[in-house]
Amino acid sequence: MKLIIAVVQDQDAGRLLEKLVAAGHRATRLATTGGFLRQGNTTLLIGMEDEKVEDVLKLIEETCRSRTQVVTPWVPLGGSVDSYVPYPVEVAVGGATVFVLPVEDFRKL
């Protein structure tokens, strides 16, 4: 058994959950915040049998795509605010960060 931890952008989370449920998988949804852009994202916890892990990873890859977004950077830590002029910057966002961990014991109580 494996535990899949998938951190996805909020824009992709709803569609991904729909696909997971339609395929007969269950997931726990956690609202989380990213450290770089300080924007909301979603972390999914998915318990899965070893032989079905690739199916779930394929659904994640199909659903969670990278895109570009224009953001204004936060004030630098330890820097002078007087001389800091935030200019919008285009960054790549989206996709998914996925961890697959072995599960030693699983109990549904």
Protein Blocks (a to p, Z undefined) as FASTA:
>chain_A
ZZddddddfklmmmmmmmmmmnopacdddddddfklopacddddddddfklmmmmmmmmm
mmmccddddddddddehiafklpccddddddeehjdddddddfbdcdZZ
